[in-house]
Amino acid sequence: MAQREFNVDKNASFSEWYNTVIYAADLVDVRYNVQGFVVHKPWSTRVLRKLYSLFEAELEKDGHEPVSFPVVIPKENIDKEAGHLEGFAPELFWVTKGGNNELARPLALRPTSETAFYQMYSLWVQGIGDLPLKYYQSCSVYRYEHETLPFLRGREFMFIETHTAFAERAEAAAQVAKDMVIARRVLEGGLGLALMQFVRPHWDTFPGAENTYANDVVMPDGKVNQIASTHMLGQHFSKPFDVSFEDASGEKKYTFNTCFGPGIWRVMAALIAVHGDNKGLIFTPVVAPVQVVIVPIFKAETRDAVLAYAVKARLALEKKGYRVALDDSDKSPGFKYNEWELKGVPMRLEIGGREAEAGNVTLVRRDTHEKTVVPLAVLPRAVARAGKALAKELAKRSKAELKARITKCKSIDAIGKALDGKGGFCRVNICSTGSEGTACGKLIQERTAGKVRGMLYGADEKASGKCVACGKPANEVVYVARQY
């Protein structure tokens, strides 16, 4: 699709906008001849690599070490944790043949890797001196999804998964808290995505987990996108896999485990959807493949002088570590502006004959289109300031949008009306997020198509009145939303 064909109003039709922009900006190609699998083009691949590196850096600061596990998991591993098997069985891809021979045991493509990691942890943990164990891998995972949409739901998607083992429950709980801090630091602090952090209800925990803690972002159509989650697994995996050690008294103890899954693909979807506008994508400087594009504007008689000056500007920025593109193609300046705006480059430099003569450049921000004349001598500092201001503005917009999408509701009918309207989150009172509240969660979903996302993590919101579903005294405040 040519960039000039991108002309969709994001607010009027988000679905059309999203489907159009991911192809117009040349992020993916879905024409690969296996349904549900996409080809990532260079631009999106570079952004995805940046997202991986942001999380990997934070994980390594926290003491996690990288590993790489096989893509296949034998069936007997998956069978060991009944809840895990039940949760993932409908989504598994199975390898049953090698060449012309039937395999003696079926192998699943990993949907997630608890049953691979803890099989090996049972070999690696021999004593308390081997603990804690904190490993992560950056990989693709595979799930047989019936409906797919690039970066939101696919049969192959990009992922990070951490798996930890501790001697004490308190250590595992502390790790879950650290995971939530890392998620907020990267997603909100680094990428400007306003989050709602939740403790998921009992009936919506990760298969095989005791508790699930999640990070949700509201999308422009009012649905929510879970982009990272962490799970207290307790001993649900260490016991069936015999991940154990002897304590100081010689007694056999099982480890306490956690896992953390930043969904790199879904983070990409959030960046596209939340920050983009009617001109296309907007990337923050931290993840943009090109942070600054230089567009020279010249006539035949000024061409050489303008291009030479543009090279000076490029070198001044590259010397300071910026990722810069100098677009000296034969396309018109207007075409170049549209093309690079569509791709989300955060800053543009316009350099014509007057700028070259005066020793200046015109700096344009992608988010506000504000133009500033900047002397070449201070260009790197001006770009740094503009980049920070852009990131701050995108974060501010995201927070404002999230705040506007939270509605207090006192009845199921009110929930339905709010979700049909502006969408987002409905704040409601409910009897319980434990097993006894399962029927209420189901009723809310049946009546509104919204799911109970859970209680706010780290908050102590006081319930009042009656449960919106059953009418019993309310004990917890939860948030309801429709999801991707």
N, C-alpha and C positions, 0 to 999 in steps of 0.2 A: 504493500500500500504506500503510495507516495505521501509525503508529509503534508502536502497541500490539501489532501483529502480528509485530514483530521479536522472535523468540524462538528463536535458533539458536545452538547451542554451536560456537564457532569451532574448538576443538580436536577435537571429535568429527567434524565435517564441514566442513572449510574451504571446499570448493567451494560447498556450499549456503550457508554463511555469507557468502561473498564475493558470490555472485549475489543474495542477499537484501539485503545491506546497501547495495549501490550503488543499488538501487531504493527501499528503505525510507527512506534518507537523501536521496532525491530528487536524485541526482547526474546520472543520464542517463535518457533515454527511448529505447528501441530500436524503438519502433513506427513510426519513419520508414520509408516504404515503398520503401527500397532496402536490400537485404540487406548487412550488414557496415558500415553507416554509422549513427552514433548522433547524437542531439541532446543536447548538454550543457546541463544546467539551470543556473540562476544560481549555486547553491552551488558546484558543481564548477568552473564557469567562473571564479569569483573565486579559487579555490585555484590553478587552472592559471595564471592571470595572475600570481599571486605567485611561482609556480615559475619562470615565464619571467623575471620581473624579477630574481630571485636570480642566475640564470645570466648574464643580460645585464649586470648590474652588475659581476660578476667578469670577464667577457670584455672589457668596456670598460676596466676597470682595467689589463688586460693589453694594451691597445692595439688591440683589434678595433673595427671600425666597422660600423654596421648598414647593410644593403642589402635590397632586395626584388626578387627575380627573378620572371619569369613562371612560371606553374604548368606550362606546356607546354615540352617539350624535343623538337626535331626528331630524327627517327630517325638522320640522318647524324651527329649529335653522339654519340649512344649507340653507334653502330657503330664509332667511332674507337678505343675501348679494348676489345679482344676479351674480356678476362677480366671486365670490368665488365658487358658485354652478356650474356655467358654466365650470370653470377650473377643478374642481375635479369630476364632475358627472360621467365621463366614468370610473373612477378608484375606485368608492365606493363599499365596501362590505356592504350588507344590511342584517340585522336580521329582519325576518318577522314573526317568530313563537316562542312561548314560550311553551315548552312541545307540546301538541297536539292542542294548541289554536293559531289562527291567532292573531297577535298583532294589537291593535287598531291603532297604528301609527308605521311606519317603523323606525328602529334605525340603523344608520350607524356606522360601526367601524371607529374610528377616523382616517382620513387621515392626519390630523393636527388639532389643537384644538382651533383655533380662535373662532369658533361658540359655543364652550363650555365655554371657559373662559369669553367671553364678556357677555354671558347670566348671569353668576354669578357676573361679575363686575357691572352689572346694579343694583344688590342688595347690593353689598358691598360699592359702591361709593355713599354716601348720601350727602356729603359736601366736600368743598375744603380741609378740614382737613384730609380726607381719601386719599389724593393724596400726592405724587405719589404712585402708586401701582405697585410693581415689583415682579412678581412671575415666577417660572419656574418649569417644571416637566421633569424628566428623564423617558423615557417610550419607548414603541414600537408603531409604527404607521402602518397602513394597507392600501395598495393600490393595486388594481387589475392590476398588471403589466403583459403584455403579454409575455415579454422575461425577464428572471431572471438570475442573476449571483451572487453568494454569495459575500456579502459586497458591491456590486456595485448597484444592482437593485433587489429588492425582494418584495414579497407581504406582508411581515412583516419585518420591519427593525428598528434598534435601533437609538434613536434620543433624543435630548434635545430641548425643546421649551420654550422660555421665552415670556411672554406677559406683557406689561406695559401700564399704563395709566397715563397721565400727564394733567395738567391744560393748559399748553401753548405749542404751536407748537415748539418753540425753545428748550424746555426741551426734547421733543421727538426727535428732530434732534440731540441733544447732546447725547442722548442714542444710537442712530444709530452709531454715531462716536465712542462711547465707545465699542460697540459691535465689530466694526472692529478692534479696538485695542486689545481686548480680543482674537479675532480670530488669529491675527498675533502673539500675545504673546505665545499662546498655540501651534499653528500649526507650526509656523516657529521657534520661540524661544525655545519652549519646545520639539518639535518632529522633528525638522530639515527638515520640508517640505517647500520648496521654493514656495511662493504664487504669484499669480497675483490677485490683488484686483480690482474689477470692479464695475462701476455703470451700471447696465443692461439697455439696450435700452427700450424705452416705450413699444414696442410690446412684450417684454419678461419679464415683471414684474410679481411678484407673484400675483395670482388671489385675487383681493380685495385690492391690495396695490397701493400707489401713486408711490413709487420708490422702487427698489430692489438693494441691494448691495451684491456682492458675492465674494467668495474666491475660485479660481480655481487652481488646481494642474495638471501639465502635466504628463501623464503616459508614460511608456517606449515605447508604440506603437504610441505615438504622439497624441492620443486623450486626452481630458481634463476631469477632474473629479471635479465637484462642491462639495466641502466638508463642506461648511458653508455659510449661507446667512442671511442677516438681512433686515428688510422691514419697511419703513415708511408707516404706514397704514392711517395716517391722521385721519379723522373722518368717514371713510368708514364702520367701524364696530360700533363705538360708537353711531352713529345716528340710525341705524336700531335696535340696541339693547338697546337704551336709557341709555347709560352710561353717566350720566350727573350730574351736581352739580349747585348750585347757587353761583354766585360770590358775592363779598362784597356789590354790589348794589342790589342784589336780582334777577339778571338776570340769566336765565337758560343757562348754557354752556355745550357743549359736550367735552368729553376728546379727547386728541390726543393719538393715540396708536402706539406701535411698537411691532414687534416680531422678535426673533432671533433664528435660527435653526442650531446649530452644528450637522451635520450628522455623528453620532458616527460610524455607519456602514461604511460610505464612507471614513472616516478618517482611519479606519482600512484597507480598500482597498488600500489607498495611502501608508500607512506604509509598507504593504506587497510588493507593486509594485515598489515603488520608491527606497527603501533601500535594497531590496532583491538582491541576486546574484545567480550564478549558483550552489552554494552549498545550497541555501535555503533562509530562512528569516534572517533578521538582525534587532533586536529590540534595541532601545536605552535603557540605564539603567532605565530611568524614567518609562517605561511601561513594561519592560521585567518581566514575571512572576518569572523567575530565572535570577538573575543578574550575578552570578558566579557559574559555575559548576566545581567541583573538580573531577578529574579523577586520581585515584591511579594506579600506574603501579608497579607490584611486581611479584616476583617469590615465590614459595611455602615457601622458607626459610625466605623471607623478608616480607611476607604478614602482620603479626601482627604489626610489627614496622611501616610499611608504612601506614596502616590503622589508627593506633593510632596517627601518625603525621598528617594525613589528617583530622582527627577529630579536632585536635588542630587548624589547619588552618580554618576549618569551624567555630569553636566557636569564633575565633578571629574576623572573619568577621560578624558573626551574632550579636556579642556584639555591633558592630557599626551600626546595623540595616540593613545589606545587606541581600538580599534574596539568599540563597545558597542551592545548591543540591550537595550531595556527592554520586557519582555514584559508588557503590561498587558491582555492578552486575557482573555476570560471563562473560559478553560480552567482546570481545577483546578491547584494548584501541583504535584501529583504528575505530572500529564500533561505540564506544562511541563518538569519535570526530565527526564523520559524523552525528550521530543522534542529538547531541546537537547543532551542526552548522546548521543543517536543521531547527531546532526549533527556531533558532535566538538568542540563549543566547549570550550576548555581550562579556563575558570574560570566559576564561577557565584556571584552574590551573592544571598543570601536576606535579604529585608528585611521584617520584620513590625512590629507595633505596638511591641514591646519594643525592637527595634533603633532605631526612629525616636525613641523617648523617650530612650534612652540615648546616642544619637549614634554608634551602632556599625552594622556590617554583619556578616553571617556569610559568610565566603569559603570556597567549596568547590572543591577541585581535581578535575578530571575523571579523572585517572589513578588516584589513591588514594582519592578521595571523602573525604579528610581535611577537617574543618571547623575554621575558625579565626575567632574573633571579633576584628574589626579596627575601631579607631576611624576614623571618617570622615576625620579630619584627616590620617591617614597612609595612606589607602587606596591612592593611586597607588604608593607605595613597597612596600606589602604585595603588590599585584598583580604588580609587577615581580619581587619575590622568588619569589612562587609560580609565575610563568611560567617563570622560570629553573630552578626546582627541578623543575617538570614536564618541561621539555625534557631536563634532565639524567637524570631517571628513565627516560624513554622511550629515550634513548640507551643507558643502562645495561642495560635489558632487552634491547634489540636486540643488544648485544655479547654478553651472556650466552647468548642463543639461538643466535647464530652459533657461538660457542665450543663449545656442546653438540652442534652439528650437524657437527662435523669428526671423521672416523673414519680411523684409519690402517689400510690394507688391504694384505695381502701376496699376494693372489690375485684372479683375476677372480671366483671364486665368492664371496669375501668382499665384493667390491664390490657384487655383486648383492644379497647379504643385507643389507648396510648401507643400500643405496638402497631396498630393499623395506621396511626397518624405519623408522629415523628420518629417512632421506633426508639432505639436505644435501650435504656434500662428502666425498669419499673421497680421502685423501692416499696416493698410490702412487708407486712407482718405475717408470720407463719407459726404454726404450733411447734414444729421441730424439723431440723435437717438430719436427724437420726433416722433409723429404720422405721420408726413409728410415723414419720412424716411422708413416707414414700407415696401413699395413696393421694396425699394432698398435692405433691409435686406432679403426679400423673394427671390429676384432675386439671390443674392449672395448664399443663401442656395440651391436654385434649381440648380445652375450651379456648385457648388463646394462641396455640402454636409456639408459645414461649416456654423456655426451660428455666428452671431455677438455677441460676449460676452459682449461688451460695452466699455465705456471709462475707462481708468485707474483711480481708486479712489485716490483722494488726489494729482493728478498730473494736470498740466496745459499744456498739449501738444498742440502745435499750428498746425492746419491743413494748408495744402497748395495745390494748384492745384485744380483738379476736383474730384468729387465723382467717385469712381471706378465703380459704378453701373449705374448712370443716366447721368453723365457728367456735372452736374450742379456744381457751385462753392462748394468746400468742406468747411465745417465749423467745423468738429469734427474728431479726430483721434480715431479709434476703433481697436479692435483686433478680428480676426475671427479664429475659431477653430472647429474641429469636437469633439463631446462630447459623453460621456457615458450616 
